[in-house]
């Protein structure tokens, strides 16, 4: 059974049981009220009869009966008896012994009784008078109440059926409306294939469980997309990049062994093989680092990081490696009191890897000239600008440098594995940062990294 059908069923059952309980309470309360009211009317009739017969001594019994029949409204099936001390009927001109002596004596003992006798309601009172002690019993059939109760029951049955059907229909409509975003989510999930892992489901504007499910699903898809990109990188690029140095090593070795050569030729061949082996090692190391980066990101949680403290730490480490004042740091518009604008959420290890790659790239392409890092607090968050005084990057190459295994220089001293900037861009993007490049041959290259503060 679908969730919307279960919700509609549960809603209808709970509402119906509640309605049934309310109707039962109303029905039995009304029935009890009508029964009590009839008992009160019957008691009044009994008291009037007692006053009429026992207090009016000078009026004959026939005259009293005539007044009683003429002026007192008789109840349905009404029977009234007055019993003397011998439990014999008196005053009323019907000497039939309607109630047993046991009932009469019970009235004498209790003073006043009310009970039901079949479909009749009976009231009895013990009345002391100067003429003696009397027991007055009256009974009647509450036919009007029975009719009202039956009418009420029919109305309640009709109302119950109508409301039940209304609850069933409205419950299904409500469940369908509430779960409509879930149906949209299911249909969108069906569209996701291996060739469109970039697709994201709609998260909606409601802050409910379905929105939370969509957000978590999109986060999962983001991890899967990056993992899939990594896999495609290995398949599409690693085979080519690894095959090239291996092929050169094989060809160079075969040429060297094809005939006898002098010592210098063998040394030259071995140096060529060594260079290709080192390049192969760099490529393998870069691939392993990239895989480790993805593993670190998927297993680590982002924490609050004060970016200024990380920048000072980087300055200390790079100046230790390159020499004093090689990495120059400048802080602009730093807050005086509010430190929250200096905080971002990221993984400190991964973020340091990204910034180290950018700074290392700046030193390499500027031939180890000083590198400047400026941290500025802006209205959009934190802006890091890392600048070098190198040869710059051609405009037509700016969009290529973040691709894996890409190198913008053919010089041996600038050669690399082409993975550093790719990993930096990947990590910064994962932590909701943006990275842009401004470069020219005259001024060098500046990497601008923008983070939204926490």
C-alpha positions in Angstrom: 0.0 0.0 0.0 1.3 3.4 -0.9 2.1 6.0 1.7 -0.6 8.4 0.6 -3.2 5.6 0.9 -2.0 4.6 4.3 -2.0 8.2 5.5 -5.6 8.6 4.1 -6.7 5.4 5.8 -5.1 6.3 9.2 -6.5 9.8 9.0 -10.0 8.5 8.2 -9.9 5.8 10.9 -8.7 8.1 13.6 -11.2 10.8 12.7 -14.0 8.3 12.3 -13.4 6.7 15.7 -13.3 10.1 17.3 -16.5 11.1 15.6 -18.1 7.8 16.6 -17.1 8.4 20.2 -18.5 11.9 20.1 -21.8 10.7 18.6 -22.1 7.9 21.2 -21.6 10.4 24.0 -24.2 12.7 22.6 -26.7 9.9 22.0 -26.4 8.3 25.4 -26.3 11.7 27.1 -29.5 12.8 25.3 -31.2 9.5 26.1 -30.2 9.8 29.8 -31.3 13.4 29.9 -34.7 12.6 28.4 -35.1 9.7 30.8 -34.3 11.9 33.8 -36.7 14.6 32.5 -39.5 12.1 32.2 -38.8 10.8 35.7 -39.0 14.4 37.0 -42.3 14.8 35.2 -43.6 11.6 36.6 -42.4 12.6 40.1 -44.3 15.9 39.7 -47.4 14.0 38.8 -47.0 11.9 41.9 -46.6 14.9 44.2 -49.6 16.6 42.6 -51.7 13.5 43.1 -50.6 13.3 46.8 -51.5 17.0 47.4 -54.7 16.6 45.5 -56.1 13.6 47.2 -54.5 13.7 50.7 -54.7 17.5 51.4 -58.2 18.1 50.0 -60.2 16.2 52.7 -63.5 18.0 52.1 -63.7 17.0 48.4 -65.1 13.7 47.5 -63.0 11.1 45.6 -65.2 11.3 42.5 -64.8 15.1 42.4 -61.1 14.8 42.8 -60.9 12.3 39.9 -63.0 14.6 37.8 -60.7 17.5 38.5 -57.6 15.4 37.9 -58.8 14.1 34.5 -60.0 17.6 33.4 -57.0 19.7 34.4 -54.0 17.5 34.7 -52.3 16.3 31.4 -52.2 12.5 31.5 -49.0 10.8 30.5 -48.9 8.0 28.0 -50.1 4.7 29.7 -50.2 6.5 33.0 -51.0 4.4 36.1 -51.2 6.0 39.6 -52.0 4.2 42.8 -52.2 5.4 46.4 -51.7 2.6 49.0 -52.6 2.8 52.6 -50.9 1.2 55.6 -52.4 -2.2 54.6 -50.8 -1.9 51.1 -54.3 -1.7 49.6 -55.2 0.9 46.9 -57.4 3.8 48.1 -58.8 7.2 46.9 -58.5 6.4 43.2 -61.5 4.5 41.9 -59.5 1.5 40.7 -58.9 -1.1 43.3 -56.6 -3.2 41.2 -53.5 -4.2 43.0 -51.1 -2.8 40.3 -47.8 -3.2 42.3 -46.8 -5.9 44.7 -46.4 -5.5 48.4 -42.7 -6.0 48.1 -42.4 -2.9 45.9 -44.7 -0.9 48.2 -42.6 -1.8 51.2 -39.4 -0.9 49.4 -40.9 2.6 48.9 -41.8 2.8 52.6 -38.2 1.9 53.5 -36.4 4.2 51.1 -38.8 7.1 51.1 -38.5 7.7 47.4 -37.6 5.3 44.5 -37.2 5.5 40.8 -36.8 2.4 38.6 -37.7 1.0 35.2 -40.2 -1.8 34.8 -40.0 -3.1 31.2 -40.8 -0.1 29.0 -42.4 1.7 31.9 -40.7 4.2 34.2 -41.9 4.1 37.8 -41.7 6.6 40.6 -42.7 5.9 44.2 -42.9 8.2 47.3 -43.7 7.7 50.9 -46.2 10.3 52.1 -47.2 10.9 55.7 -50.5 12.6 56.3 -52.9 13.3 59.2 -55.1 10.5 57.7 -52.2 8.0 57.8 -49.0 7.0 56.0 -49.5 6.4 52.3 -47.4 5.1 49.4 -48.0 6.7 46.0 -46.7 4.9 42.9 -46.9 6.2 39.4 -45.8 4.8 36.1 -46.0 5.7 32.4 -44.5 4.9 29.1 -42.1 7.6 27.7 -43.1 7.1 24.1 -42.1 10.7 23.1 -38.6 10.1 24.3 -38.3 6.9 22.4 -39.4 8.6 19.2 -36.9 11.4 19.7 -34.1 9.0 20.5 -34.8 6.9 17.4 -35.0 10.1 15.2 -31.7 11.2 16.7 -30.1 7.8 16.0 -31.2 8.0 12.3 -29.9 11.5 12.0 -26.6 10.4 13.6 -26.2 7.4 11.3 -26.7 9.6 8.2 -24.3 12.3 9.5 -21.8 9.6 10.3 -21.9 8.1 6.8 -21.7 11.5 5.2 -18.8 12.6 7.4 -17.0 9.3 6.9 -17.1 9.6 3.2 -16.0 13.2 3.4 -13.1 12.3 5.6 -12.0 9.5 3.3 -12.1 11.8 0.3 -10.5 14.7 2.0 -7.9 12.5 3.7 -6.8 11.1 0.4 -6.6 14.6 -1.1 -4.6 16.0 1.9 -2.2 13.0 1.7 -1.8 13.5 -2.0 -1.1 17.2 -1.6 1.4 16.7 1.2 3.3 14.0 -0.7 3.2 15.8 -4.0 6.9 17.0 -3.5 7.8 13.4 -2.8 6.3 12.3 -6.1 8.3 15.0 -7.9 11.4 13.9 -6.1 10.8 10.3 -7.2 10.2 11.3 -10.9 13.4 13.4 -10.9 15.4 10.6 -9.3 14.4 8.4 -12.2 16.0 10.8 -14.6 19.5 10.4 -13.1 21.7 8.2 -15.1 25.5 7.7 -15.3 25.8 10.3 -18.0 24.0 13.1 -16.0 25.3 12.9 -12.4 25.4 16.7 -12.4 21.5 16.7 -12.2 20.1 17.8 -8.9 16.5 17.4 -7.6 14.4 20.3 -6.6 14.7 21.0 -2.9 11.6 23.1 -2.5 11.0 26.0 -0.1 9.2 24.1 2.6 11.3 23.3 5.7 10.0 19.8 6.0 11.3 16.2 5.9 10.9 16.0 2.1 13.1 19.1 1.6 15.7 17.6 4.0 15.6 14.4 2.0 16.2 16.3 -1.2 19.1 18.3 0.3 20.8 15.1 1.6 20.2 13.4 -1.7 21.8 16.3 -3.6 24.8 16.2 -1.2 25.1 12.5 -1.9 24.9 13.1 -5.7 27.6 15.7 -5.4 29.9 13.2 -3.7 29.1 10.6 -6.3 29.6 13.1 -9.2 33.1 14.0 -7.9 33.9 10.3 -7.4 32.7 9.5 -10.9 34.8 12.4 -12.3 37.8 10.9 -10.5 37.1 7.5 -12.0 36.7 9.0 -15.5 39.9 11.0 -14.9 41.8 7.7 -14.3 40.2 6.0 -17.3 40.5 8.9 -19.8 43.8 10.5 -18.7 45.8 8.2 -16.6 46.1 5.6 -19.3 47.5 8.1 -21.8 49.7 9.9 -19.3 51.1 6.7 -17.9 51.6 5.1 -21.3 53.6 7.9 -22.7 56.6 7.8 -20.3 56.5 4.0 -20.3 56.6 3.9 -24.1 59.5 6.3 -24.2 61.4 4.2 -21.6 60.8 1.1 -23.7 61.8 2.7 -26.9 64.8 4.4 -25.4 66.0 1.1 -23.8 65.5 -0.9 -27.0 67.5 1.7 -29.0 70.3 1.6 -26.4 70.4 -2.2 -26.6 70.1 -2.5 -30.3 73.9 -2.3 -30.7 77.1 -1.8 -28.9 77.5 1.8 -27.7 80.1 3.8 -25.8 79.8 4.9 -22.2 78.5 8.3 -22.9 75.7 6.9 -25.1 74.6 4.5 -22.4 74.7 7.3 -19.8 72.6 9.5 -22.0 70.1 6.7 -22.5 70.0 6.0 -18.8 69.4 9.7 -18.0 66.5 9.7 -20.5 65.0 6.6 -18.8 65.5 8.2 -15.4 63.7 11.4 -16.5 60.8 9.4 -17.8 60.7 7.3 -14.7 60.7 10.4 -12.5 57.8 11.8 -14.6 56.0 8.5 -14.2 56.5 8.6 -10.5 55.2 12.2 -10.4 52.1 11.2 -12.3 51.4 8.2 -10.0 52.0 10.4 -6.9 49.5 13.0 -8.2 46.9 10.4 -8.9 47.3 8.9 -5.5 47.1 12.4 -3.9 43.9 13.1 -5.8 42.4 9.8 -4.7 43.5 10.6 -1.1 41.9 14.0 -1.4 38.5 12.5 -2.4 38.8 10.0 0.4 39.7 12.7 2.9 36.8 14.8 1.8 34.2 12.0 1.9 35.3 10.8 5.4 36.0 14.2 7.0 33.5 16.7 8.3 33.9 20.5 7.7 34.7 22.5 10.8 34.9 26.2 11.7 38.3 27.6 10.5 39.7 31.0 11.1 41.2 31.7 7.7 43.6 34.4 9.0 45.3 31.9 11.3 45.7 29.4 8.4 47.3 32.1 6.3 49.8 33.0 9.0 50.6 29.3 9.4 51.2 29.0 5.6 53.5 32.1 5.7 55.6 30.5 8.4 55.9 27.2 6.6 56.7 28.7 3.2 59.2 31.2 4.6 60.9 28.3 6.3 61.2 26.5 3.0 62.0 29.4 0.7 63.6 32.0 3.0 62.5 35.0 5.0 59.9 37.3 3.5 59.4 35.1 0.4 55.7 34.7 1.1 54.5 38.2 2.1 51.1 38.4 3.8 48.9 41.5 4.1 45.6 41.9 5.9 43.0 44.5 4.8 39.7 45.6 6.5 40.2 43.2 9.4 37.3 43.3 12.0 38.0 44.9 15.3 35.5 43.0 17.5 33.5 40.5 15.4 35.6 37.5 14.6 32.8 35.6 12.9 33.6 37.2 9.6 37.0 35.5 9.7 35.5 32.0 10.0 34.6 29.6 7.2 33.5 26.0 7.2 36.0 23.6 5.6 38.3 20.7 6.2 41.6 22.3 7.3 43.8 19.6 5.8 42.2 19.8 2.3 42.1 23.6 2.4 45.8 23.7 3.2 46.6 21.3 0.3 44.7 23.6 -2.1 46.4 26.8 -0.9 49.8 25.1 -0.8 49.3 24.0 -4.5 48.5 27.6 -5.5 51.4 29.1 -3.6 53.8 26.5 -4.8 52.7 27.1 -8.4 53.3 30.8 -7.9 56.9 30.2 -6.7 57.6 27.8 -9.5 56.4 30.0 -12.4 58.0 33.1 -10.9 61.4 31.4 -10.6 61.2 31.6 -6.7 60.5 35.4 -6.6 58.5 36.6 -3.6 54.8 35.8 -3.6 52.2 38.1 -2.1 49.1 36.9 -0.3 46.5 39.5 0.6 43.5 38.7 2.8 40.6 41.1 2.6 37.2 41.2 4.3 34.6 42.3 1.9 30.8 42.5 1.9 30.7 39.1 0.0 32.9 37.3 2.5 36.7 36.7 2.6 38.9 37.4 -0.5 42.3 35.8 -0.8 44.6 37.2 -3.5 47.8 35.2 -4.2 50.1 37.0 -6.7 53.4 36.2 -8.3 55.8 38.1 -10.6 56.1 35.3 -13.1 55.7 35.0 -16.9 51.9 35.1 -16.8 49.4 32.8 -18.5 48.2 33.4 -22.0 44.5 34.4 -22.2 43.6 31.4 -24.3 45.0 29.1 -21.7 43.2 30.4 -18.6 40.2 28.1 -19.0 42.5 25.1 -19.4 44.8 25.3 -16.4 42.2 23.7 -14.0 41.9 20.6 -16.1 43.8 17.5 -14.9 47.2 16.7 -16.4 47.4 20.1 -18.0 50.6 22.1 -18.0 50.8 25.7 -19.3 54.6 25.7 -19.8 57.0 23.6 -21.9 60.1 24.7 -19.9 61.7 21.8 -18.0 62.1 23.9 -14.8 58.4 24.7 -14.9 57.3 21.1 -15.7 54.8 19.5 -13.4 52.2 16.7 -13.4 49.3 19.0 -14.1 47.3 18.0 -11.1 48.0 20.7 -8.5 45.7 23.4 -9.8 43.0 20.8 -10.6 43.0 19.6 -7.0 43.0 23.2 -5.7 40.1 24.1 -7.8 38.3 20.9 -6.8 38.8 21.4 -3.1 37.9 25.2 -3.1 34.7 24.4 -5.0 33.8 21.6 -2.6 33.8 24.1 0.2 31.6 26.6 -1.6 34.4 28.9 -2.7 35.2 30.5 -6.1 38.5 30.9 -7.7 39.4 33.3 -10.6 42.6 34.2 -12.4 44.0 37.5 -13.5 47.2 37.2 -15.5 49.4 39.2 -17.9 53.1 39.0 -19.0 53.9 42.3 -17.4 52.4 41.9 -13.9 52.4 38.1 -13.5 49.5 36.1 -12.2 47.0 36.6 -9.4 44.6 33.9 -8.1 41.5 35.4 -6.4 39.8 33.0 -4.0 36.4 34.1 -2.6 34.9 32.4 0.5 31.6 33.2 2.2 32.2 33.8 5.8 30.4 31.6 8.4 
